[in-house]
Amino acid sequence: MAYVLDTSALITYLYDEPEADRVEVVLRQPDSLLVPFMTVMETRYVLQRAFPPSRVGQIIETLRSCGVSIIESNPAWGVVAADVKTRGGLSLGDAWIAALALMHDAELLHNDPEFDHVEGLRAIRLR
């Protein structure tokens, strides 16, 4: 089983919020985990509101050093993201994230009710 992390799931883990342990279980399976570039970017700007840039860089680098695959954009993914965005109900970032999960038939780990309405998306919704 492959997993995709939404920003909300990664923030849940980083801030040790309820269900952070469920995210940690997935993070301990780096060979099965896909982290979209958009999740990293959104996480970076959320963290930069609370921490100095040097600390944010350390946190992101720790994520990379754990063996997590951070997936960068490509044209095929862009086409699927546009299709997901066209269906409505998602922000641009969430459309990219959902599209990656759909493309890889992966489960999306998230805490965002907007994903509940994406047709064909397999998801684990955190509280």
N, C-alpha and C positions, 0 to 999 in steps of 0.2 A: 504494500500500500504506500502510495506517495502522498505527501502532505504539502500544502502551500500555507504560508503564514501571512495573515493580514496584519496590518499595522496595529490594530486593536489587540490582537493576541500577543504580539511582541511587547507592547507597552504593558499589558497585564503581567507578563513575566518580569520585565525590568523593574516595575514598581511593586512587585510582589503582592499583587492584588489577588482577591479570591480566584481560584482556579489556575494560579500561576504554575501549580504542580502539573496540571494537564499539559500546559505548554512546554514545561521542562521535559516531560516524557518524549514529546515530539522532537525537541531540540537535541536530545540524546541519540537521535537516529539520523545523523546528517546525511547518510546515503539515501534516505527516503524523503528528504526535505528540500523543497524549492522555496527560495525567498526572492520575491520579485524586486527588481530595482526600485520600484515605486514604494514598497514597504520600507526599504532602507532609507529612501529620501524622506518619506513622511515621518519615520521614527526619528531621523536626524533633526527635523525642524521642531518636533514636539520636545525632544530632549534639550535643544538649544534654548528653549524658553526657560529651562530650569537650571541648566549647567553651563559652565564655560565651554567654548568650542574645543579646547584641548581635552576635556573630560569626555565630551561627546565623541570625539575621534577615537579615544581609547575604548569606549563602549562598542562602537561599530567595528573596530579592529578586533576586539575580543570575539565578536560574533563571527567574523571572517576566519579567525584562527581556529575556531571549533570545527572547521571542515564543512560548514554550511555552504551550499551552492547559492550564490547570489546571481540570479538570472537577469542578464541585460536585455534590452529591447532588441527585437528583430522584426523584419517586415511581416512575416506570417503572423506573429503575435499581434502586431499592430492591426492587422485586418480583423482578427477575432475580437480584439478589444473594441474596435469601432462597431462591430456588430452588436456586442453586448451593450455598449453605450447607446446605440440606436434604439434598443428595446426599452430604454428609459429606466428611471428609478435609482441609478447609481451615479456617483461622482466620477469624474474622469479617472482618478487614481484607482477607485474601486473597480471600475470596468477593466483596467489592466490586470488587476489582481485576480478577479473572477475569471478572466479569459485564460490566464495561465493555468488555473485549476481545471478549467474545462478542457483545455488542450491536452493535459496530462492525465485526465480522468483521476485527478487527485482530490483528496478531501481538503477543503479550506477550513482552517482553524481561525475563528473570528469571534467578535463580540459586537456585531453590527447588524441590526434588523434589516437593513437595506438588502443584504445578501439573501434573505429568506425568499425573495421573489424572483430569483434568477433561475430560469428554466434549465433543468439538467445539472445544476450545480450540486455537488455532494459536499456537505458541510458539517462541521462540528461547531455548534454555537455555544460559546462560553456564557456564563451568567452575567 
